Amino acid sequence: MSSETASAAPLRIPQKLYEVLDDLSSNPYPKVPNPPSCKKRASVALIIRIQPHPSHWPAASDRDDVADLESKNVRQRLKEFFLQEWAQHGDPEVLFIKRAARSGDRWTSHVALPGGKRDPEDEDDRAVAIRETSEEVGLDLSEEKAIAVGNLPERVVTTSWGRIPLMVLCPFVFLLTRHDIPPLKLQPTEVGSTHWVSLRALLSPSLRTYEYADVSDRLAKQGGWFTRGFFRAMVGQMLFAAVRLIPSESLYCSSAPGFFPDDRVSNIANDPISLGITLRQRLLGRNVGSVSTDRPLLLWGLTLGILADFLELLPPHNAVQLWTYPTLTHLDVQFWIWALTYSLRKRKQRMIEHGHVDAPPAVELGLDAIAVPKEQQSSDEDKPGEVGIGGLGVGRYFGRLRQNQQGSRSSAVGVLLEGYYDLVPKAVIMALVARCVLGTAAVAGWWMWYRRRRV
């Protein structure tokens, strides 16, 4: 590859990024009100920076004039920013955090966006994203340092397979206007590391993969670890679409719990307690009692759903082809989920392709996208134990579709998954019943054969 080709390769993404951000600033997604039984709201920040190319490094004067900020609107600031040569030739990147590793935390070491729950003193949902980002990673998203572009589709976060609303999650997009941002300051109790990942990597089909999550405690509401382990053995784990992250820059917090390996790990063979923990993890999942920091960087669940709404606006607009419905790992359970949801999935796909739908707010299970401090997780309601859904969303159809009808601007994840999770528990029951019937028939057949042999 020639140097001219190499330097021009990322040029198309900044131009398309400008068009997307300009559209988001002009056409905000509607505010989703809280359900009657749920008062909580949370916000996350999708933070974008332009990493300069070495051949087009910005001069010291290439930055916003703070004195003129009040006289410029968001669209003017975006246009002037992307007119800069270094911004046109740079590589857009997104900031992710990896949650601090904590023993007993089912979301330990998960990849997320900076953010958290709304406090009474917060002015609005966007102020939550700005405050939480400052507290968690020390990044200033004020008007002098960043452009508050707009929002992405808000979604209702639920538990109990979508029946109980927990909170409304509000994603906001910010563009950093300077390339020389100060070093990040990570909050060790909440953030284990931060990672800048190129949009080109996020858009690459070669980095698509899967994540496995334990949902046995959702199927076995009562009972202890043995009951959950039994259900896990019966239905397996849940399989979610994911994206493997390859960061261009990472920062680790050495004072975060679990940063250094536990000395007991090396003595696990001679440690009965460690052997017990290992057995429990085999039954209940790898995150139980673990503070491991060596988990791969996988983007999935709620966080992937939010990113997908944004990525689908960028070329090659192929999230529909890459998106897969969540399912369970055991083959017979997969079959029953496939069979019971077949007509639903086909109908939803036709609705999306033809746009013949009034898009509702996205409803998603879980809390994996929100880095909630452990001290705030004070009740079972705050710790649902659900996993995120969303996979690779399809936001383009409801971001670009019918822009004159603002009420229809929503994430298509809510359309595709509406009714899907109502059928998953039924499919599990059908699979277990089928196993019982086949097992009974096999035992009866063996007994008849045995009696004939004896005669």
C-alpha positions as CSV (number, residue, x, y, z in Angstrom):
1,M,0.0,0.0,0.0
2,S,1.4,3.4,-1.0
3,S,1.7,6.2,1.5
4,E,-0.9,8.2,-0.3
5,T,-3.4,5.3,0.0
6,A,-2.6,4.8,3.6
7,S,-3.1,8.5,4.5
8,A,-6.3,8.7,2.6
9,A,-7.8,5.4,3.9
10,P,-9.5,6.9,7.0
11,L,-10.6,10.1,5.2
12,R,-14.0,8.7,4.3
13,I,-14.9,7.9,7.9
14,P,-14.5,11.5,9.2
15,Q,-16.6,12.8,6.4
16,K,-19.4,10.3,7.0
17,L,-19.0,10.8,10.8
18,Y,-19.6,14.5,10.3
19,E,-22.8,13.8,8.3
20,V,-24.0,11.5,11.1
21,L,-23.2,13.9,13.9
22,D,-24.8,16.8,12.0
23,D,-27.9,14.7,11.6
24,L,-28.0,13.7,15.2
25,S,-27.6,17.4,16.3
26,S,-30.5,18.4,14.1
27,N,-32.9,15.5,14.7
28,P,-32.9,14.4,18.4
29,Y,-34.5,11.2,19.4
30,P,-37.6,11.6,21.6
31,K,-37.5,11.5,25.3
32,V,-38.8,8.2,26.7
33,P,-40.8,8.8,29.9
34,N,-40.5,6.5,32.9
35,P,-43.0,3.6,33.2
36,P,-45.4,4.2,36.1
37,S,-43.7,1.7,38.4
38,C,-40.2,2.9,37.7
39,K,-38.7,6.3,38.6
40,K,-35.0,5.7,37.9
41,R,-33.1,7.1,35.0
42,A,-29.4,6.7,33.9
43,S,-27.2,8.1,31.2
44,V,-24.1,7.0,29.4
45,A,-21.7,9.0,27.2
46,L,-20.5,7.8,23.8
47,I,-17.3,9.9,23.5
48,I,-15.6,10.3,20.2
49,R,-12.1,11.7,19.6
50,I,-10.2,12.2,16.3
51,Q,-6.8,10.7,16.6
52,P,-4.5,12.7,14.2
53,H,-2.6,11.1,11.5
54,P,1.2,11.6,11.8
55,S,1.3,13.3,8.4
56,H,-1.4,15.8,9.4
57,W,-0.6,16.7,13.0
58,P,-2.6,19.7,14.2
59,A,-1.1,23.0,15.0
60,A,-1.5,24.6,18.4
61,S,-4.0,27.0,16.9
62,D,-6.3,24.3,15.6
63,R,-8.9,24.3,18.4
64,D,-12.1,26.0,19.4
65,D,-12.0,29.7,20.2
66,V,-13.6,29.6,23.7
67,A,-14.6,33.3,23.4
68,D,-16.8,32.5,20.4
69,L,-18.6,29.4,21.8
70,E,-21.7,31.3,22.9
71,S,-22.2,32.7,19.4
72,K,-22.1,29.3,17.7
73,N,-24.6,26.5,17.7
74,V,-23.7,22.8,17.6
75,R,-24.0,22.5,13.8
76,Q,-21.6,25.5,13.3
77,R,-19.1,24.0,15.7
78,L,-19.2,20.6,14.0
79,K,-18.8,22.1,10.6
80,E,-15.8,24.2,11.7
81,F,-14.2,21.3,13.5
82,F,-14.4,19.0,10.5
83,L,-13.0,21.6,8.2
84,Q,-9.7,21.3,9.9
85,E,-7.2,19.3,7.9
86,W,-6.1,17.2,10.8
87,A,-9.7,16.2,11.6
88,Q,-10.4,15.3,8.0
89,H,-7.4,12.9,7.9
90,G,-7.7,11.6,11.5
91,D,-9.0,8.3,12.8
92,P,-12.2,8.6,14.8
93,E,-12.1,6.5,18.1
94,V,-14.6,5.7,20.9
95,L,-13.9,5.6,24.6
96,F,-14.8,2.4,26.5
97,I,-14.3,1.6,30.2
98,K,-13.7,-1.9,31.6
99,R,-15.5,-2.2,35.0
100,A,-13.3,-2.8,38.0
101,A,-13.0,-6.5,39.0
102,R,-15.0,-7.2,42.1
103,S,-15.6,-10.6,43.8
104,G,-19.3,-11.6,43.6
105,D,-20.1,-8.9,41.0
106,R,-21.7,-10.6,38.0
107,W,-20.8,-7.6,35.8
108,T,-17.1,-7.6,36.9
109,S,-14.7,-6.6,34.2
110,H,-17.5,-6.0,31.7
111,V,-16.9,-3.4,28.9
112,A,-19.2,-0.4,29.2
113,L,-19.6,3.3,28.4
114,P,-19.0,5.9,31.1
115,G,-22.2,6.8,32.9
116,G,-24.4,6.0,35.8
117,K,-27.7,6.8,37.6
118,R,-29.3,10.2,37.8
119,D,-29.1,12.0,41.1
120,P,-31.8,14.5,42.3
121,E,-29.4,17.4,41.9
122,D,-28.7,16.6,38.2
123,E,-30.2,19.2,35.9
124,D,-31.1,16.8,33.2
125,D,-30.2,13.4,31.6
126,R,-27.3,14.9,29.7
127,A,-25.8,16.5,32.8
128,V,-25.7,12.9,34.3
129,A,-23.5,11.7,31.5
130,I,-21.2,14.7,31.9
131,R,-20.9,14.3,35.7
132,E,-20.4,10.6,35.7
133,T,-17.7,10.8,33.0
134,S,-15.9,13.3,35.1
135,E,-16.2,11.2,38.2
136,E,-15.2,7.9,36.6
137,V,-12.4,8.8,34.2
138,G,-11.7,12.5,34.9
139,L,-12.6,13.6,31.4
140,D,-14.1,17.1,31.0
141,L,-17.1,17.2,28.6
142,S,-17.9,20.8,29.2
143,E,-18.6,23.1,26.3
144,E,-15.0,24.3,26.2
145,K,-13.6,20.8,25.7
146,A,-16.3,18.9,23.8
147,I,-19.4,19.3,21.6
148,A,-22.5,17.8,23.0
149,V,-23.8,16.5,19.7
150,G,-27.1,14.9,20.7
151,N,-28.7,11.7,21.9
152,L,-29.2,8.1,20.7
153,P,-32.4,6.1,21.2
154,E,-33.4,5.8,24.8
155,R,-34.4,2.4,26.1
156,V,-36.2,0.9,29.1
157,V,-34.0,-1.5,31.0
158,T,-35.9,-4.4,32.5
159,T,-35.6,-7.6,34.4
160,S,-37.6,-10.8,34.7
161,W,-37.6,-11.3,30.9
162,G,-38.9,-7.9,30.2
163,R,-41.7,-7.8,32.7
164,I,-40.3,-5.5,35.4
165,P,-38.9,-2.1,34.3
166,L,-35.8,-1.0,36.2
167,M,-34.8,2.3,34.6
168,V,-34.7,4.4,31.5
169,L,-31.2,4.5,29.9
170,C,-30.3,7.6,28.0
171,P,-27.2,7.6,25.7
172,F,-25.6,10.9,24.6
173,V,-22.9,11.5,22.0
174,F,-20.0,13.9,22.6
175,L,-17.2,14.9,20.3
176,L,-13.9,16.0,21.8
177,T,-12.6,19.2,20.1
178,R,-9.0,18.8,21.1
179,H,-6.5,16.1,20.3
180,D,-4.3,16.8,23.3
181,I,-6.6,15.9,26.1
182,P,-5.2,15.6,29.6
183,P,-4.4,12.1,31.0
184,L,-7.5,10.3,32.3
185,K,-8.0,9.8,36.0
186,L,-9.6,6.5,36.7
187,Q,-11.8,5.9,39.7
188,P,-10.4,2.6,41.1
189,T,-13.6,1.4,42.7
190,E,-15.5,1.7,39.5
191,V,-13.1,1.5,36.5
192,G,-10.3,-0.9,36.0
193,S,-9.2,0.4,32.6
194,T,-10.1,2.6,29.7
195,H,-9.7,1.8,26.0
196,W,-9.9,4.0,22.9
197,V,-11.1,1.9,19.9
198,S,-11.2,3.0,16.3
199,L,-14.5,3.2,14.5
200,R,-12.9,1.2,11.7
201,A,-12.3,-1.7,14.1
202,L,-15.9,-1.5,15.4
203,L,-17.2,-1.6,11.9
204,S,-15.0,-4.6,10.9
205,P,-17.0,-7.8,10.3
206,S,-13.9,-9.9,11.1
207,L,-14.1,-8.9,14.8
208,R,-17.7,-10.2,15.3
209,T,-17.9,-13.0,17.8
210,Y,-20.1,-14.2,20.7
211,E,-20.4,-13.9,24.4
212,Y,-21.8,-16.5,26.8
213,A,-23.8,-15.4,29.8
214,D,-25.4,-17.4,32.7
215,V,-29.2,-16.9,32.9
216,S,-30.0,-19.9,35.2
217,D,-31.0,-17.7,38.1
218,R,-33.6,-16.1,35.8
219,L,-35.1,-19.5,35.2
220,A,-34.8,-20.7,38.8
221,K,-36.1,-17.9,41.0
222,Q,-36.2,-20.0,44.1
223,G,-33.5,-22.2,45.5
224,G,-29.8,-21.9,46.1
225,W,-26.7,-22.5,44.1
226,F,-27.4,-26.2,43.5
227,T,-30.8,-25.4,41.9
228,R,-29.2,-22.8,39.7
229,G,-26.4,-25.1,38.8
230,F,-29.0,-27.8,37.8
231,F,-30.9,-25.4,35.6
232,R,-27.6,-24.3,34.0
233,A,-26.8,-27.9,33.2
234,M,-30.3,-28.3,31.7
235,V,-30.4,-25.2,29.5
236,G,-26.8,-24.1,29.1
237,Q,-25.8,-20.5,28.8
238,M,-27.2,-17.7,26.7
239,L,-25.4,-16.8,23.5
240,F,-25.2,-13.2,22.5
241,A,-23.7,-11.4,19.5
242,A,-20.5,-9.5,20.5
243,V,-17.6,-7.5,19.0
244,R,-14.0,-8.1,20.0
245,L,-12.3,-4.8,20.8
246,I,-8.8,-4.0,19.6
247,P,-7.8,-0.8,21.4
248,S,-5.4,1.8,19.9
249,E,-4.7,3.1,23.4
250,S,-5.4,1.7,26.9
251,L,-4.9,3.0,30.4
252,Y,-5.0,0.7,33.4
253,C,-5.7,1.6,37.1
254,S,-3.1,-0.2,39.2
255,S,-5.0,0.6,42.4
256,A,-8.2,-1.1,41.2
257,P,-9.1,-4.3,42.9
258,G,-7.8,-7.4,41.2
259,F,-5.2,-5.6,39.1
260,F,-2.4,-7.8,40.5
261,P,-2.9,-11.6,40.4
262,D,-4.0,-13.2,43.6
263,D,-1.2,-15.4,45.0
264,R,-3.7,-18.1,45.9
265,V,-4.3,-18.7,42.2
266,S,-0.9,-20.4,41.9
267,N,-1.7,-22.6,44.9
268,I,-5.2,-23.6,43.7
269,A,-4.4,-27.3,43.5
270,N,-3.5,-27.4,47.2
271,D,-6.2,-25.0,48.4
272,P,-9.6,-26.5,49.3
273,I,-11.2,-23.1,49.4
274,S,-10.0,-22.3,45.9
275,L,-11.1,-25.7,44.7
276,G,-14.6,-25.0,46.1
277,I,-14.7,-21.6,44.4
278,T,-13.6,-23.3,41.1
279,L,-16.4,-25.9,41.4
280,R,-18.9,-23.2,42.2
281,Q,-17.8,-21.2,39.1
282,R,-18.2,-24.3,37.0
283,L,-21.8,-24.6,38.2
284,L,-22.9,-20.9,38.3
285,G,-20.6,-19.2,35.8
286,R,-17.1,-17.8,35.6
287,N,-17.8,-14.5,37.4
288,V,-18.9,-16.0,40.7
289,G,-16.2,-15.3,43.3
290,S,-13.8,-14.1,40.7
291,V,-11.9,-10.8,40.4
292,S,-10.0,-11.8,37.2
293,T,-8.8,-9.0,35.1
294,D,-7.7,-11.1,32.1
295,R,-11.2,-11.3,30.5
296,P,-11.1,-10.4,26.8
297,L,-12.5,-7.0,25.7
298,L,-15.9,-8.0,24.3
299,L,-18.6,-5.5,23.4
300,W,-22.0,-7.0,23.9
301,G,-25.4,-6.6,25.5
302,L,-26.8,-3.2,26.2
303,T,-23.5,-1.5,25.4
304,L,-23.4,-3.1,22.0
305,G,-27.0,-2.2,21.4
306,I,-26.2,1.5,22.0
307,L,-23.1,1.4,19.8
308,A,-25.0,-0.5,17.1
309,D,-27.6,2.3,16.9
310,F,-24.7,4.6,16.2
311,L,-22.6,2.4,13.9
312,E,-25.6,1.5,11.7
313,L,-25.6,5.2,10.6
314,L,-22.1,4.7,9.1
315,P,-21.1,2.8,6.0
316,P,-21.5,-0.1,5.2
317,H,-24.8,-0.1,7.0
318,N,-24.6,-3.9,7.4
319,A,-25.7,-4.3,11.0
320,V,-28.9,-6.1,9.9
321,Q,-27.0,-8.8,8.2
322,L,-24.6,-9.2,11.2
323,W,-27.2,-9.1,13.9
324,T,-28.3,-12.4,15.6
325,Y,-31.0,-13.1,18.1
326,P,-29.8,-14.3,21.5
327,T,-30.3,-18.0,22.1
328,L,-29.2,-20.8,24.5
329,T,-26.3,-23.1,23.9
330,H,-28.0,-26.5,24.2
331,L,-29.0,-27.6,20.7
332,D,-32.5,-28.9,21.6
333,V,-33.3,-25.7,23.4
334,Q,-32.0,-23.7,20.4
335,F,-34.3,-25.7,18.2
336,W,-37.4,-25.0,20.2
337,I,-36.5,-21.3,20.5
338,W,-36.0,-21.2,16.7
339,A,-39.3,-23.0,16.1
340,L,-41.4,-20.9,18.5
341,T,-40.0,-17.6,17.4
342,Y,-39.8,-18.3,13.6
343,S,-42.9,-16.5,12.6
344,L,-42.3,-13.6,15.0
345,R,-38.8,-13.1,13.6
346,K,-39.9,-13.2,10.0
347,R,-42.7,-10.8,10.7
348,K,-40.4,-8.4,12.5
349,Q,-37.9,-8.6,9.7
350,R,-40.5,-7.7,7.1
351,M,-41.7,-4.8,9.3
352,I,-38.1,-3.4,9.5
353,E,-37.4,-3.8,5.8
354,H,-40.6,-2.1,4.7
355,G,-40.8,0.4,7.5
356,H,-44.4,-0.5,8.2
357,V,-44.1,0.0,12.0
358,D,-44.5,2.6,14.6
359,A,-41.3,2.1,16.5
360,P,-41.7,1.8,20.3
361,P,-39.0,2.6,22.8
362,A,-36.4,-0.1,22.9
363,V,-36.9,-2.5,25.9
364,E,-33.8,-4.3,26.9
365,L,-32.8,-6.7,29.7
366,G,-30.0,-6.1,32.1
367,L,-27.5,-3.5,33.4
368,D,-24.3,-4.5,31.7
369,A,-24.0,-1.2,30.0
370,I,-24.1,1.0,33.1
371,A,-21.1,1.2,35.4
372,V,-23.1,1.5,38.6
373,P,-21.0,1.9,41.8
374,K,-21.4,-1.0,44.1
375,E,-22.5,1.2,47.0
376,Q,-25.5,2.3,44.9
377,Q,-26.6,-1.3,44.3
378,S,-28.5,-1.5,47.5
379,S,-31.4,-3.8,46.7
380,D,-32.4,-6.8,44.6
381,E,-34.2,-4.4,42.4
382,D,-30.9,-2.6,41.6
383,K,-29.2,-6.0,41.1
384,P,-31.4,-7.8,38.7
385,G,-28.7,-10.2,37.5
386,E,-30.1,-10.0,34.0
387,V,-27.8,-10.0,31.0
388,G,-28.0,-7.4,28.3
389,I,-29.6,-8.0,25.0
390,G,-29.5,-6.0,21.8
391,G,-26.7,-7.7,20.0
392,L,-26.0,-5.7,16.9
393,G,-28.9,-3.3,16.6
394,V,-30.4,-1.8,13.5
395,G,-30.8,1.8,14.3
396,R,-30.3,3.1,10.8
397,Y,-33.9,2.3,9.8
398,F,-35.4,4.4,12.5
399,G,-32.7,7.0,12.6
400,R,-32.9,7.9,8.9
401,L,-36.4,6.6,8.3
402,R,-39.3,9.0,8.5
403,Q,-37.3,11.9,10.0
404,N,-40.3,14.2,9.6
405,Q,-42.1,12.0,12.1
406,Q,-40.1,12.6,15.2
407,G,-42.2,10.2,17.3
408,S,-41.1,7.3,15.2
409,R,-37.3,7.9,15.7
410,S,-36.4,5.0,17.9
411,S,-34.0,2.0,18.0
412,A,-35.3,-0.9,15.9
413,V,-33.9,-3.2,18.7
414,G,-37.2,-2.6,20.5
415,V,-39.1,-3.7,17.4
416,L,-37.1,-6.8,16.7
417,L,-37.2,-8.0,20.3
418,E,-40.7,-7.1,21.1
419,G,-42.3,-10.4,22.1
420,Y,-39.2,-12.5,21.6
421,Y,-38.3,-12.9,25.2
422,D,-41.9,-13.8,26.1
423,L,-41.3,-17.0,24.0
424,V,-37.9,-18.0,25.3
425,P,-39.1,-19.4,28.7
426,K,-41.9,-21.3,26.8
427,A,-39.3,-22.8,24.5
428,V,-37.2,-23.9,27.5
429,I,-40.2,-25.6,29.0
430,M,-41.0,-27.3,25.7
431,A,-37.4,-28.6,25.4
432,L,-37.5,-30.0,29.0
433,V,-40.9,-31.6,28.3
434,A,-39.6,-33.1,25.1
435,R,-36.6,-34.5,27.0
436,C,-38.9,-36.1,29.6
437,V,-41.1,-37.6,26.9
438,L,-38.1,-39.0,25.0
439,G,-36.5,-40.2,28.2
440,T,-39.6,-41.9,29.4
441,A,-40.1,-43.5,26.0
442,A,-36.5,-44.7,26.0
443,V,-36.8,-46.2,29.5
444,A,-40.1,-47.9,28.6
445,G,-38.6,-49.3,25.4
446,W,-35.6,-50.7,27.3
447,W,-37.8,-52.2,30.0
448,M,-40.0,-54.0,27.4
449,W,-36.9,-55.3,25.6
450,Y,-35.5,-56.4,28.9
451,R,-38.6,-58.3,29.9
452,R,-38.7,-60.0,26.5
453,R,-35.1,-61.1,27.0
454,R,-35.9,-62.6,30.4
455,V,-38.9,-64.6,28.9
